[in-house]
């Protein structure tokens, strides 16, 4: 989950796993997998960076430059 700021200055948290695409129009438009759209104040590059940081933090998916063959899920260590 990442925080974003709507155009009316309301802060909300969105589920990164449900984001389908980002577009600069010039405001940033987030399109979700259900085709809902959300316009936010943060620039596209900032949202992209937050997504990369989130994915690295939870280690759920490889990001640019990482080995695609890595496991998509954390392995349990007993």
N, CA, C and O atoms as a Maestro MAE file, in Angstrom:
{
 s_m_m2io_version
 :::
 2.0.0
}

f_m_ct {
 s_m_title
 :::
 protein
 m_atom[312] {
  # First column is atom index #
  i_m_mmod_type
  r_m_x_coord
  r_m_y_coord
  r_m_z_coord
  i_m_residue_number
  s_m_chain_name
  s_m_pdb_residue_name
  s_m_pdb_atom_name
  i_m_atomic_number
  :::
  1 25 0.846 -1.173 0.000 1 A "UNK " " N  " 7
  2 3 0.000 0.000 0.000 1 A "UNK " " CA " 6
  3 2 0.893 1.239 0.000 1 A "UNK " " C  " 6
  4 15 1.914 1.291 0.686 1 A "UNK " " O  " 8
  5 25 0.485 2.223 -0.780 2 A "UNK " " N  " 7
  6 3 1.214 3.491 -0.818 2 A "UNK " " CA " 6
  7 2 0.234 4.643 -0.603 2 A "UNK " " C  " 6
  8 15 -0.941 4.553 -0.960 2 A "UNK " " O  " 8
  9 25 0.743 5.731 -0.011 3 A "UNK " " N  " 7
  10 3 -0.067 6.934 0.184 3 A "UNK " " CA " 6
  11 2 -0.001 7.793 -1.064 3 A "UNK " " C  " 6
  12 15 1.052 7.935 -1.685 3 A "UNK " " O  " 8
  13 25 -1.148 8.366 -1.423 4 A "UNK " " N  " 7
  14 3 -1.233 9.318 -2.525 4 A "UNK " " CA " 6
  15 2 -2.134 10.466 -2.093 4 A "UNK " " C  " 6
  16 15 -2.906 10.339 -1.142 4 A "UNK " " O  " 8
  17 25 -2.030 11.592 -2.802 5 A "UNK " " N  " 7
  18 3 -2.827 12.772 -2.486 5 A "UNK " " CA " 6
  19 2 -3.760 13.077 -3.649 5 A "UNK " " C  " 6
  20 15 -3.315 13.328 -4.769 5 A "UNK " " O  " 8
  21 25 -5.055 13.052 -3.369 6 A "UNK " " N  " 7
  22 3 -6.041 13.388 -4.393 6 A "UNK " " CA " 6
  23 2 -5.948 14.870 -4.725 6 A "UNK " " C  " 6
  24 15 -5.304 15.623 -3.994 6 A "UNK " " O  " 8
  25 25 -6.570 15.298 -5.797 7 A "UNK " " N  " 7
  26 3 -6.512 16.695 -6.210 7 A "UNK " " CA " 6
  27 2 -7.170 17.630 -5.195 7 A "UNK " " C  " 6
  28 15 -6.869 18.824 -5.173 7 A "UNK " " O  " 8
  29 25 -8.070 17.100 -4.350 8 A "UNK " " N  " 7
  30 3 -8.721 17.910 -3.310 8 A "UNK " " CA " 6
  31 2 -7.933 17.892 -2.003 8 A "UNK " " C  " 6
  32 15 -8.456 18.287 -0.961 8 A "UNK " " O  " 8
  33 25 -6.679 17.435 -2.048 9 A "UNK " " N  " 7
  34 3 -5.751 17.353 -0.910 9 A "UNK " " CA " 6
  35 2 -6.071 16.239 0.087 9 A "UNK " " C  " 6
  36 15 -5.424 16.153 1.131 9 A "UNK " " O  " 8
  37 25 -7.032 15.403 -0.204 10 A "UNK " " N  " 7
  38 3 -7.311 14.255 0.662 10 A "UNK " " CA " 6
  39 2 -6.227 13.198 0.443 10 A "UNK " " C  " 6
  40 15 -5.903 12.846 -0.692 10 A "UNK " " O  " 8
  41 25 -5.681 12.704 1.540 11 A "UNK " " N  " 7
  42 3 -4.657 11.662 1.467 11 A "UNK " " CA " 6
  43 2 -5.349 10.314 1.559 11 A "UNK " " C  " 6
  44 15 -6.240 10.121 2.386 11 A "UNK " " O  " 8
  45 25 -4.944 9.397 0.722 12 A "UNK " " N  " 7
  46 3 -5.509 8.048 0.779 12 A "UNK " " CA " 6
  47 2 -4.414 7.030 0.522 12 A "UNK " " C  " 6
  48 15 -3.325 7.371 0.060 12 A "UNK " " O  " 8
  49 25 -4.712 5.798 0.823 13 A "UNK " " N  " 7
  50 3 -3.775 4.696 0.628 13 A "UNK " " CA " 6
  51 2 -4.363 3.780 -0.437 13 A "UNK " " C  " 6
  52 15 -5.538 3.418 -0.379 13 A "UNK " " O  " 8
  53 25 -3.528 3.406 -1.418 14 A "UNK " " N  " 7
  54 3 -3.997 2.524 -2.483 14 A "UNK " " CA " 6
  55 2 -3.194 1.228 -2.486 14 A "UNK " " C  " 6
  56 15 -2.034 1.191 -2.076 14 A "UNK " " O  " 8
  57 25 -3.831 0.185 -2.952 15 A "UNK " " N  " 7
  58 3 -3.219 -1.135 -3.037 15 A "UNK " " CA " 6
  59 2 -2.386 -1.219 -4.316 15 A "UNK " " C  " 6
  60 15 -2.927 -1.205 -5.421 15 A "UNK " " O  " 8
  61 25 -1.082 -1.306 -4.154 16 A "UNK " " N  " 7
  62 3 -0.151 -1.371 -5.285 16 A "UNK " " CA " 6
  63 2 -0.471 -2.548 -6.196 16 A "UNK " " C  " 6
  64 15 -0.320 -2.446 -7.413 16 A "UNK " " O  " 8
  65 25 -0.903 -3.647 -5.630 17 A "UNK " " N  " 7
  66 3 -1.160 -4.856 -6.423 17 A "UNK " " CA " 6
  67 2 -2.358 -4.692 -7.351 17 A "UNK " " C  " 6
  68 15 -2.538 -5.498 -8.264 17 A "UNK " " O  " 8
  69 25 -3.170 -3.680 -7.140 18 A "UNK " " N  " 7
  70 3 -4.348 -3.447 -7.981 18 A "UNK " " CA " 6
  71 2 -4.120 -2.367 -9.033 18 A "UNK " " C  " 6
  72 15 -5.031 -2.046 -9.798 18 A "UNK " " O  " 8
  73 25 -2.902 -1.798 -9.080 19 A "UNK " " N  " 7
  74 3 -2.604 -0.767 -10.070 19 A "UNK " " CA " 6
  75 2 -2.262 -1.430 -11.402 19 A "UNK " " C  " 6
  76 15 -1.398 -2.303 -11.477 19 A "UNK " " O  " 8
  77 25 -2.956 -0.995 -12.442 20 A "UNK " " N  " 7
  78 3 -2.701 -1.513 -13.786 20 A "UNK " " CA " 6
  79 2 -1.748 -0.600 -14.544 20 A "UNK " " C  " 6
  80 15 -0.829 -1.077 -15.211 20 A "UNK " " O  " 8
  81 25 -1.965 0.729 -14.445 21 A "UNK " " N  " 7
  82 3 -1.099 1.649 -15.183 21 A "UNK " " CA " 6
  83 2 -1.105 3.030 -14.550 21 A "UNK " " C  " 6
  84 15 -1.978 3.370 -13.751 21 A "UNK " " O  " 8
  85 25 -0.089 3.828 -14.936 22 A "UNK " " N  " 7
  86 3 0.032 5.222 -14.526 22 A "UNK " " CA " 6
  87 2 0.146 6.051 -15.790 22 A "UNK " " C  " 6
  88 15 0.749 5.626 -16.775 22 A "UNK " " O  " 8
  89 25 -0.449 7.262 -15.751 23 A "UNK " " N  " 7
  90 3 -0.382 8.132 -16.916 23 A "UNK " " CA " 6
  91 2 -0.260 9.578 -16.449 23 A "UNK " " C  " 6
  92 15 -0.956 9.989 -15.521 23 A "UNK " " O  " 8
  93 25 0.621 10.353 -17.083 24 A "UNK " " N  " 7
  94 3 0.751 11.780 -16.802 24 A "UNK " " CA " 6
  95 2 -0.066 12.538 -17.838 24 A "UNK " " C  " 6
  96 15 0.161 12.396 -19.040 24 A "UNK " " O  " 8
  97 25 -1.045 13.368 -17.361 25 A "UNK " " N  " 7
  98 3 -1.983 13.987 -18.316 25 A "UNK " " CA " 6
  99 2 -2.165 15.498 -18.244 25 A "UNK " " C  " 6
  100 15 -3.058 15.899 -18.991 25 A "UNK " " O  " 8
  101 25 -1.566 16.403 -17.558 26 A "UNK " " N  " 7
  102 3 -0.341 16.375 -16.786 26 A "UNK " " CA " 6
  103 2 -0.507 15.856 -15.363 26 A "UNK " " C  " 6
  104 15 0.474 15.405 -14.770 26 A "UNK " " O  " 8
  105 25 -1.731 15.902 -14.781 27 A "UNK " " N  " 7
  106 3 -1.887 15.262 -13.468 27 A "UNK " " CA " 6
  107 2 -1.694 13.766 -13.649 27 A "UNK " " C  " 6
  108 15 -1.914 13.229 -14.735 27 A "UNK " " O  " 8
  109 25 -1.287 13.101 -12.590 28 A "UNK " " N  " 7
  110 3 -1.066 11.658 -12.676 28 A "UNK " " CA " 6
  111 2 -2.394 10.929 -12.511 28 A "UNK " " C  " 6
  112 15 -3.139 11.179 -11.564 28 A "UNK " " O  " 8
  113 25 -2.678 10.032 -13.436 29 A "UNK " " N  " 7
  114 3 -3.885 9.211 -13.377 29 A "UNK " " CA " 6
  115 2 -3.458 7.778 -13.106 29 A "UNK " " C  " 6
  116 15 -2.672 7.198 -13.856 29 A "UNK " " O  " 8
  117 25 -3.991 7.209 -12.017 30 A "UNK " " N  " 7
  118 3 -3.754 5.806 -11.683 30 A "UNK " " CA " 6
  119 2 -4.958 5.024 -12.190 30 A "UNK " " C  " 6
  120 15 -6.097 5.346 -11.855 30 A "UNK " " O  " 8
  121 25 -4.709 4.002 -12.993 31 A "UNK " " N  " 7
  122 3 -5.774 3.113 -13.450 31 A "UNK " " CA " 6
  123 2 -5.600 1.785 -12.737 31 A "UNK " " C  " 6
  124 15 -4.515 1.204 -12.720 31 A "UNK " " O  " 8
  125 25 -6.697 1.315 -12.148 32 A "UNK " " N  " 7
  126 3 -6.674 0.069 -11.393 32 A "UNK " " CA " 6
  127 2 -7.135 -1.091 -12.269 32 A "UNK " " C  " 6
  128 15 -7.682 -0.885 -13.352 32 A "UNK " " O  " 8
  129 25 -6.913 -2.292 -11.797 33 A "UNK " " N  " 7
  130 3 -7.248 -3.488 -12.575 33 A "UNK " " CA " 6
  131 2 -8.742 -3.614 -12.852 33 A "UNK " " C  " 6
  132 15 -9.139 -4.321 -13.778 33 A "UNK " " O  " 8
  133 25 -9.581 -2.934 -12.058 34 A "UNK " " N  " 7
  134 3 -11.028 -2.951 -12.313 34 A "UNK " " CA " 6
  135 2 -11.446 -1.787 -13.215 34 A "UNK " " C  " 6
  136 15 -12.637 -1.546 -13.414 34 A "UNK " " O  " 8
  137 25 -10.448 -1.058 -13.766 35 A "UNK " " N  " 7
  138 3 -10.610 0.061 -14.695 35 A "UNK " " CA " 6
  139 2 -11.057 1.361 -14.029 35 A "UNK " " C  " 6
  140 15 -11.308 2.344 -14.726 35 A "UNK " " O  " 8
  141 25 -11.164 1.393 -12.689 36 A "UNK " " N  " 7
  142 3 -11.389 2.659 -11.987 36 A "UNK " " CA " 6
  143 2 -10.158 3.521 -12.176 36 A "UNK " " C  " 6
  144 15 -9.046 3.013 -12.321 36 A "UNK " " O  " 8
  145 25 -10.366 4.834 -12.173 37 A "UNK " " N  " 7
  146 3 -9.257 5.774 -12.328 37 A "UNK " " CA " 6
  147 2 -9.236 6.727 -11.144 37 A "UNK " " C  " 6
  148 15 -10.278 7.060 -10.578 37 A "UNK " " O  " 8
  149 25 -8.032 7.162 -10.777 38 A "UNK " " N  " 7
  150 3 -7.838 8.083 -9.667 38 A "UNK " " CA " 6
  151 2 -6.794 9.108 -10.082 38 A "UNK " " C  " 6
  152 15 -5.684 8.744 -10.470 38 A "UNK " " O  " 8
  153 25 -7.149 10.404 -10.001 39 A "UNK " " N  " 7
  154 3 -6.192 11.468 -10.298 39 A "UNK " " CA " 6
  155 2 -5.535 11.895 -9.002 39 A "UNK " " C  " 6
  156 15 -6.208 12.123 -7.997 39 A "UNK " " O  " 8
  157 25 -4.209 12.002 -9.031 40 A "UNK " " N  " 7
  158 3 -3.451 12.362 -7.833 40 A "UNK " " CA " 6
  159 2 -2.470 13.486 -8.149 40 A "UNK " " C  " 6
  160 15 -2.134 13.731 -9.308 40 A "UNK " " O  " 8
  161 25 -2.014 14.168 -7.086 41 A "UNK " " N  " 7
  162 3 -1.097 15.299 -7.232 41 A "UNK " " CA " 6
  163 2 0.344 14.884 -7.489 41 A "UNK " " C  " 6
  164 15 1.084 15.601 -8.161 41 A "UNK " " O  " 8
  165 25 0.747 13.736 -6.961 42 A "UNK " " N  " 7
  166 3 2.140 13.322 -7.085 42 A "UNK " " CA " 6
  167 2 2.491 13.081 -8.550 42 A "UNK " " C  " 6
  168 15 1.679 12.551 -9.308 42 A "UNK " " O  " 8
  169 25 3.712 13.473 -8.948 43 A "UNK " " N  " 7
  170 3 4.147 13.188 -10.325 43 A "UNK " " CA " 6
  171 2 4.267 11.680 -10.566 43 A "UNK " " C  " 6
  172 15 4.487 10.904 -9.636 43 A "UNK " " O  " 8
  173 25 4.122 11.292 -11.806 44 A "UNK " " N  " 7
  174 3 4.201 9.883 -12.195 44 A "UNK " " CA " 6
  175 2 5.478 9.237 -11.681 44 A "UNK " " C  " 6
  176 15 5.444 8.115 -11.175 44 A "UNK " " O  " 8
  177 25 6.601 9.930 -11.803 45 A "UNK " " N  " 7
  178 3 7.885 9.366 -11.374 45 A "UNK " " CA " 6
  179 2 7.893 9.067 -9.875 45 A "UNK " " C  " 6
  180 15 8.468 8.067 -9.445 45 A "UNK " " O  " 8
  181 25 7.258 9.928 -9.081 46 A "UNK " " N  " 7
  182 3 7.212 9.710 -7.632 46 A "UNK " " CA " 6
  183 2 6.358 8.493 -7.286 46 A "UNK " " C  " 6
  184 15 6.728 7.695 -6.425 46 A "UNK " " O  " 8
  185 25 5.224 8.354 -7.953 47 A "UNK " " N  " 7
  186 3 4.364 7.187 -7.723 47 A "UNK " " CA " 6
  187 2 5.105 5.919 -8.139 47 A "UNK " " C  " 6
  188 15 5.069 4.916 -7.427 47 A "UNK " " O  " 8
  189 25 5.772 5.962 -9.284 48 A "UNK " " N  " 7
  190 3 6.542 4.799 -9.742 48 A "UNK " " CA " 6
  191 2 7.592 4.405 -8.721 48 A "UNK " " C  " 6
  192 15 7.763 3.221 -8.429 48 A "UNK " " O  " 8
  193 25 8.301 5.392 -8.172 49 A "UNK " " N  " 7
  194 3 9.336 5.114 -7.178 49 A "UNK " " CA " 6
  195 2 8.729 4.511 -5.913 49 A "UNK " " C  " 6
  196 15 9.307 3.595 -5.328 49 A "UNK " " O  " 8
  197 25 7.580 5.009 -5.488 50 A "UNK " " N  " 7
  198 3 6.914 4.453 -4.301 50 A "UNK " " CA " 6
  199 2 6.533 2.993 -4.521 50 A "UNK " " C  " 6
  200 15 6.646 2.167 -3.615 50 A "UNK " " O  " 8
  201 25 6.082 2.686 -5.731 51 A "UNK " " N  " 7
  202 3 5.715 1.305 -6.052 51 A "UNK " " CA " 6
  203 2 6.944 0.404 -5.979 51 A "UNK " " C  " 6
  204 15 6.888 -0.681 -5.400 51 A "UNK " " O  " 8
  205 25 8.050 0.850 -6.564 52 A "UNK " " N  " 7
  206 3 9.293 0.069 -6.530 52 A "UNK " " CA " 6
  207 2 9.736 -0.141 -5.085 52 A "UNK " " C  " 6
  208 15 10.092 -1.256 -4.704 52 A "UNK " " O  " 8
  209 25 9.717 0.920 -4.278 53 A "UNK " " N  " 7
  210 3 10.125 0.809 -2.874 53 A "UNK " " CA " 6
  211 2 9.213 -0.144 -2.103 53 A "UNK " " C  " 6
  212 15 9.686 -0.938 -1.290 53 A "UNK " " O  " 8
  213 25 7.913 -0.064 -2.358 54 A "UNK " " N  " 7
  214 3 6.969 -0.968 -1.695 54 A "UNK " " CA " 6
  215 2 7.282 -2.418 -2.053 54 A "UNK " " C  " 6
  216 15 7.359 -3.279 -1.176 54 A "UNK " " O  " 8
  217 25 7.461 -2.680 -3.330 55 A "UNK " " N  " 7
  218 3 7.714 -4.059 -3.765 55 A "UNK " " CA " 6
  219 2 9.032 -4.589 -3.224 55 A "UNK " " C  " 6
  220 15 9.135 -5.767 -2.881 55 A "UNK " " O  " 8
  221 25 10.022 -3.741 -3.147 56 A "UNK " " N  " 7
  222 3 11.290 -4.175 -2.545 56 A "UNK " " CA " 6
  223 2 11.103 -4.469 -1.064 56 A "UNK " " C  " 6
  224 15 11.661 -5.436 -0.546 56 A "UNK " " O  " 8
  225 25 10.325 -3.643 -0.384 57 A "UNK " " N  " 7
  226 3 10.116 -3.811 1.056 57 A "UNK " " CA " 6
  227 2 9.397 -5.111 1.373 57 A "UNK " " C  " 6
  228 15 9.723 -5.770 2.360 57 A "UNK " " O  " 8
  229 25 8.430 -5.489 0.559 58 A "UNK " " N  " 7
  230 3 7.679 -6.715 0.825 58 A "UNK " " CA " 6
  231 2 8.213 -7.900 0.039 58 A "UNK " " C  " 6
  232 15 7.774 -9.034 0.233 58 A "UNK " " O  " 8
  233 25 9.172 -7.630 -0.856 59 A "UNK " " N  " 7
  234 3 9.814 -8.690 -1.632 59 A "UNK " " CA " 6
  235 2 8.798 -9.573 -2.338 59 A "UNK " " C  " 6
  236 15 8.928 -10.797 -2.351 59 A "UNK " " O  " 8
  237 25 7.776 -8.937 -2.932 60 A "UNK " " N  " 7
  238 3 6.730 -9.740 -3.566 60 A "UNK " " CA " 6
  239 2 6.928 -9.911 -5.063 60 A "UNK " " C  " 6
  240 15 6.387 -10.853 -5.643 60 A "UNK " " O  " 8
  241 25 7.683 -9.033 -5.705 61 A "UNK " " N  " 7
  242 3 7.885 -9.150 -7.145 61 A "UNK " " CA " 6
  243 2 9.231 -8.578 -7.526 61 A "UNK " " C  " 6
  244 15 9.726 -7.659 -6.873 61 A "UNK " " O  " 8
  245 25 9.824 -9.109 -8.570 62 A "UNK " " N  " 7
  246 3 11.047 -8.490 -9.065 62 A "UNK " " CA " 6
  247 2 10.725 -7.130 -9.680 62 A "UNK " " C  " 6
  248 15 9.636 -6.929 -10.218 62 A "UNK " " O  " 8
  249 25 11.664 -6.212 -9.598 63 A "UNK " " N  " 7
  250 3 11.519 -4.908 -10.234 63 A "UNK " " CA " 6
  251 2 12.643 -4.737 -11.235 63 A "UNK " " C  " 6
  252 15 13.538 -5.579 -11.305 63 A "UNK " " O  " 8
  253 25 12.617 -3.669 -12.009 64 A "UNK " " N  " 7
  254 3 13.626 -3.434 -13.041 64 A "UNK " " CA " 6
  255 2 15.021 -3.755 -12.535 64 A "UNK " " C  " 6
  256 15 15.417 -3.299 -11.462 64 A "UNK " " O  " 8
  257 25 15.762 -4.532 -13.299 65 A "UNK " " N  " 7
  258 3 17.134 -4.856 -12.958 65 A "UNK " " CA " 6
  259 2 17.290 -6.059 -12.048 65 A "UNK " " C  " 6
  260 15 18.412 -6.508 -11.815 65 A "UNK " " O  " 8
  261 25 16.201 -6.591 -11.530 66 A "UNK " " N  " 7
  262 3 16.300 -7.763 -10.659 66 A "UNK " " CA " 6
  263 2 16.030 -9.020 -11.472 66 A "UNK " " C  " 6
  264 15 15.412 -8.962 -12.535 66 A "UNK " " O  " 8
  265 25 16.490 -10.136 -10.972 67 A "UNK " " N  " 7
  266 3 16.362 -11.418 -11.653 67 A "UNK " " CA " 6
  267 2 14.898 -11.841 -11.721 67 A "UNK " " C  " 6
  268 15 14.255 -12.033 -10.689 67 A "UNK " " O  " 8
  269 25 14.375 -11.985 -12.931 68 A "UNK " " N  " 7
  270 3 12.982 -12.379 -13.123 68 A "UNK " " CA " 6
  271 2 12.724 -13.773 -12.562 68 A "UNK " " C  " 6
  272 15 11.588 -14.083 -12.203 68 A "UNK " " O  " 8
  273 25 13.732 -14.607 -12.478 69 A "UNK " " N  " 7
  274 3 13.559 -15.962 -11.981 69 A "UNK " " CA " 6
  275 2 13.450 -16.068 -10.471 69 A "UNK " " C  " 6
  276 15 13.242 -17.161 -9.946 69 A "UNK " " O  " 8
  277 25 13.587 -14.955 -9.761 70 A "UNK " " N  " 7
  278 3 13.493 -15.006 -8.304 70 A "UNK " " CA " 6
  279 2 12.087 -15.424 -7.890 70 A "UNK " " C  " 6
  280 15 11.120 -15.223 -8.624 70 A "UNK " " O  " 8
  281 25 11.996 -15.997 -6.726 71 A "UNK " " N  " 7
  282 3 10.696 -16.387 -6.192 71 A "UNK " " CA " 6
  283 2 9.825 -15.160 -5.997 71 A "UNK " " C  " 6
  284 15 10.313 -14.110 -5.579 71 A "UNK " " O  " 8
  285 25 8.547 -15.283 -6.295 72 A "UNK " " N  " 7
  286 3 7.620 -14.175 -6.112 72 A "UNK " " CA " 6
  287 2 7.144 -14.054 -4.676 72 A "UNK " " C  " 6
  288 15 6.525 -13.054 -4.313 72 A "UNK " " O  " 8
  289 25 7.417 -15.035 -3.869 73 A "UNK " " N  " 7
  290 3 6.966 -15.015 -2.479 73 A "UNK " " CA " 6
  291 2 8.154 -15.250 -1.559 73 A "UNK " " C  " 6
  292 15 9.126 -15.911 -1.926 73 A "UNK " " O  " 8
  293 25 8.057 -14.700 -0.365 74 A "UNK " " N  " 7
  294 3 9.107 -14.949 0.620 74 A "UNK " " CA " 6
  295 2 9.089 -16.421 1.004 74 A "UNK " " C  " 6
  296 15 8.027 -17.031 1.132 74 A "UNK " " O  " 8
  297 25 10.263 -16.974 1.183 75 A "UNK " " N  " 7
  298 3 10.337 -18.355 1.633 75 A "UNK " " CA " 6
  299 2 10.374 -18.360 3.149 75 A "UNK " " C  " 6
  300 15 11.057 -17.544 3.768 75 A "UNK " " O  " 8
  301 25 9.652 -19.263 3.725 76 A "UNK " " N  " 7
  302 3 9.608 -19.376 5.179 76 A "UNK " " CA " 6
  303 2 10.873 -20.056 5.677 76 A "UNK " " C  " 6
  304 15 11.292 -21.087 5.151 76 A "UNK " " O  " 8
  305 25 11.468 -19.465 6.693 77 A "UNK " " N  " 7
  306 3 12.665 -20.029 7.299 77 A "UNK " " CA " 6
  307 2 12.295 -20.507 8.690 77 A "UNK " " C  " 6
  308 15 11.880 -19.712 9.534 77 A "UNK " " O  " 8
  309 25 12.443 -21.799 8.934 78 A "UNK " " N  " 7
  310 3 12.114 -22.355 10.257 78 A "UNK " " CA " 6
  311 2 13.358 -22.564 11.071 78 A "UNK " " C  " 6
  312 15 13.281 -23.023 12.210 78 A "UNK " " O  " 8
  :::
 }
 m_bond[311] {
  # First column is bond index #
  i_m_from
  i_m_to
  i_m_order
  :::
  1 1 2 1
  2 2 3 1
  3 3 4 2
  4 3 5 1
  5 5 6 1
  6 6 7 1
  7 7 8 2
  8 7 9 1
  9 9 10 1
  10 10 11 1
  11 11 12 2
  12 11 13 1
  13 13 14 1
  14 14 15 1
  15 15 16 2
  16 15 17 1
  17 17 18 1
  18 18 19 1
  19 19 20 2
  20 19 21 1
  21 21 22 1
  22 22 23 1
  23 23 24 2
  24 23 25 1
  25 25 26 1
  26 26 27 1
  27 27 28 2
  28 27 29 1
  29 29 30 1
  30 30 31 1
  31 31 32 2
  32 31 33 1
  33 33 34 1
  34 34 35 1
  35 35 36 2
  36 35 37 1
  37 37 38 1
  38 38 39 1
  39 39 40 2
  40 39 41 1
  41 41 42 1
  42 42 43 1
  43 43 44 2
  44 43 45 1
  45 45 46 1
  46 46 47 1
  47 47 48 2
  48 47 49 1
  49 49 50 1
  50 50 51 1
  51 51 52 2
  52 51 53 1
  53 53 54 1
  54 54 55 1
  55 55 56 2
  56 55 57 1
  57 57 58 1
  58 58 59 1
  59 59 60 2
  60 59 61 1
  61 61 62 1
  62 62 63 1
  63 63 64 2
  64 63 65 1
  65 65 66 1
  66 66 67 1
  67 67 68 2
  68 67 69 1
  69 69 70 1
  70 70 71 1
  71 71 72 2
  72 71 73 1
  73 73 74 1
  74 74 75 1
  75 75 76 2
  76 75 77 1
  77 77 78 1
  78 78 79 1
  79 79 80 2
  80 79 81 1
  81 81 82 1
  82 82 83 1
  83 83 84 2
  84 83 85 1
  85 85 86 1
  86 86 87 1
  87 87 88 2
  88 87 89 1
  89 89 90 1
  90 90 91 1
  91 91 92 2
  92 91 93 1
  93 93 94 1
  94 94 95 1
  95 95 96 2
  96 95 97 1
  97 97 98 1
  98 98 99 1
  99 99 100 2
  100 99 101 1
  101 101 102 1
  102 102 103 1
  103 103 104 2
  104 103 105 1
  105 105 106 1
  106 106 107 1
  107 107 108 2
  108 107 109 1
  109 109 110 1
  110 110 111 1
  111 111 112 2
  112 111 113 1
  113 113 114 1
  114 114 115 1
  115 115 116 2
  116 115 117 1
  117 117 118 1
  118 118 119 1
  119 119 120 2
  120 119 121 1
  121 121 122 1
  122 122 123 1
  123 123 124 2
  124 123 125 1
  125 125 126 1
  126 126 127 1
  127 127 128 2
  128 127 129 1
  129 129 130 1
  130 130 131 1
  131 131 132 2
  132 131 133 1
  133 133 134 1
  134 134 135 1
  135 135 136 2
  136 135 137 1
  137 137 138 1
  138 138 139 1
  139 139 140 2
  140 139 141 1
  141 141 142 1
  142 142 143 1
  143 143 144 2
  144 143 145 1
  145 145 146 1
  146 146 147 1
  147 147 148 2
  148 147 149 1
  149 149 150 1
  150 150 151 1
  151 151 152 2
  152 151 153 1
  153 153 154 1
  154 154 155 1
  155 155 156 2
  156 155 157 1
  157 157 158 1
  158 158 159 1
  159 159 160 2
  160 159 161 1
  161 161 162 1
  162 162 163 1
  163 163 164 2
  164 163 165 1
  165 165 166 1
  166 166 167 1
  167 167 168 2
  168 167 169 1
  169 169 170 1
  170 170 171 1
  171 171 172 2
  172 171 173 1
  173 173 174 1
  174 174 175 1
  175 175 176 2
  176 175 177 1
  177 177 178 1
  178 178 179 1
  179 179 180 2
  180 179 181 1
  181 181 182 1
  182 182 183 1
  183 183 184 2
  184 183 185 1
  185 185 186 1
  186 186 187 1
  187 187 188 2
  188 187 189 1
  189 189 190 1
  190 190 191 1
  191 191 192 2
  192 191 193 1
  193 193 194 1
  194 194 195 1
  195 195 196 2
  196 195 197 1
  197 197 198 1
  198 198 199 1
  199 199 200 2
  200 199 201 1
  201 201 202 1
  202 202 203 1
  203 203 204 2
  204 203 205 1
  205 205 206 1
  206 206 207 1
  207 207 208 2
  208 207 209 1
  209 209 210 1
  210 210 211 1
  211 211 212 2
  212 211 213 1
  213 213 214 1
  214 214 215 1
  215 215 216 2
  216 215 217 1
  217 217 218 1
  218 218 219 1
  219 219 220 2
  220 219 221 1
  221 221 222 1
  222 222 223 1
  223 223 224 2
  224 223 225 1
  225 225 226 1
  226 226 227 1
  227 227 228 2
  228 227 229 1
  229 229 230 1
  230 230 231 1
  231 231 232 2
  232 231 233 1
  233 233 234 1
  234 234 235 1
  235 235 236 2
  236 235 237 1
  237 237 238 1
  238 238 239 1
  239 239 240 2
  240 239 241 1
  241 241 242 1
  242 242 243 1
  243 243 244 2
  244 243 245 1
  245 245 246 1
  246 246 247 1
  247 247 248 2
  248 247 249 1
  249 249 250 1
  250 250 251 1
  251 251 252 2
  252 251 253 1
  253 253 254 1
  254 254 255 1
  255 255 256 2
  256 255 257 1
  257 257 258 1
  258 258 259 1
  259 259 260 2
  260 259 261 1
  261 261 262 1
  262 262 263 1
  263 263 264 2
  264 263 265 1
  265 265 266 1
  266 266 267 1
  267 267 268 2
  268 267 269 1
  269 269 270 1
  270 270 271 1
  271 271 272 2
  272 271 273 1
  273 273 274 1
  274 274 275 1
  275 275 276 2
  276 275 277 1
  277 277 278 1
  278 278 279 1
  279 279 280 2
  280 279 281 1
  281 281 282 1
  282 282 283 1
  283 283 284 2
  284 283 285 1
  285 285 286 1
  286 286 287 1
  287 287 288 2
  288 287 289 1
  289 289 290 1
  290 290 291 1
  291 291 292 2
  292 291 293 1
  293 293 294 1
  294 294 295 1
  295 295 296 2
  296 295 297 1
  297 297 298 1
  298 298 299 1
  299 299 300 2
  300 299 301 1
  301 301 302 1
  302 302 303 1
  303 303 304 2
  304 303 305 1
  305 305 306 1
  306 306 307 1
  307 307 308 2
  308 307 309 1
  309 309 310 1
  310 310 311 1
  311 311 312 2
  :::
 }
}
